[in-house]
């Protein structure tokens, strides 16, 4: 049997499916919301678009100009037909191209999107090669198959070792940070996302003519995947990743013991002024360092100015919500001469990434309600979390770093050093 027969049968089996991998409109919307504020008419590149379910939603609901890329012309033709039927043909352009050799200039897109297609290149290669396509402030959104347990069973491991190397969500997040991205958020996809793909695929397999050369093999492969998911789905799943390139202007890193005096000066100046520093917040940082129950190693970060001095500092320490461990972002400090330069955002993003990689599931912050939502924070009261003292509801905010575990609710208790 020829490779062409297998190729043709595979695509014949998949033709007419609503999507070519696990996903849903709900997940697409969740990822889009995490991407944050976009330009009025965002330029979106949808890679491995298939029949274009995501492209259609992005054009319709985000007002996007979508460039949809795939190597299978029948999928692109199906997308063009669907776009025309919805009056979106002026918003979606299809391109037959290899996602590993994309013909677009650097900085062409505000959003690069890839649902259920990054496996074609591999996660690490995609992050390295697609970054150049993003305009300043642009965002990369992709979904990827991941291990959902540290110890997958032998059947799932054997299957995936043969087909594709999986990592956990945390492993992919660490790879993204290492590649120079900030992890805006991750979305664990529900089992219903698999049903949206596998239920129609199973129906196609049942109706397929297996006397056509290559079709029996295509059907067998689909049924093997579906059976593996049914029997061993607890070992692996799909997850979405929303990533943004880190600001290259700032070197951000974990603080060292030698940084402590400089951090004290930055914090005191930030909460006072260069001429009249405020020692209270600076002393708070020192007191938290001495509190073994509050201090979280590796979660005190600095941003260096071009001359090597400390421009900004951000700290995360242990707090509790309803008796369960959580993390508190406070204080965040920027030297007066570097305020409104991006140093504060850079150091906050870095310490949040560090908290995510450390395994912290929840971060709380008491701060300006027009500043912290850019990092993904929402009102803590949405999760039933309230501090034990009076503050405006919109000022107490929460950021879920791990959506796979329950979010605790109840009263937020800060370390004793905060004095509240």
URLINUR-V590035 format. One record per run of one state. SS is the DSSP state (hx for helix, st for strand, lp for the rest). FROM is the first residue (numbers start at 1). LEN is the number of residues. Records with the same first field share a line. If there is no record, write none. Layout:
SS->FROM-LEN + FROM-LEN
This chain:
lp->1-2 + 15-10 + 35-8 + 48-5 + 62-3 + 71-2 + 86-6 + 97-12 + 115-3 + 121-2 + 148-6 + 164-4 + 179-2 + 189-2 + 208-7 + 246-5 + 255-2 + 271-8 + 290-5 + 305-5 + 322-2 + 335-1 + 339-4 + 359-3 + 367-5 + 376-2 + 384-1 + 388-5 + 401-9 + 414-2 + 419-2
hx->3-12 + 25-10 + 53-9 + 73-13 + 118-3 + 123-11 + 154-10 + 169-10 + 191-17 + 215-21 + 257-14 + 279-11 + 336-3 + 343-16 + 372-4 + 380-4 + 393-3 + 416-3
st->43-5 + 65-6 + 92-5 + 109-6 + 134-14 + 168-1 + 181-8 + 236-10 + 251-4 + 295-10 + 310-12 + 324-11 + 362-5 + 378-2 + 385-3 + 396-5 + 410-4
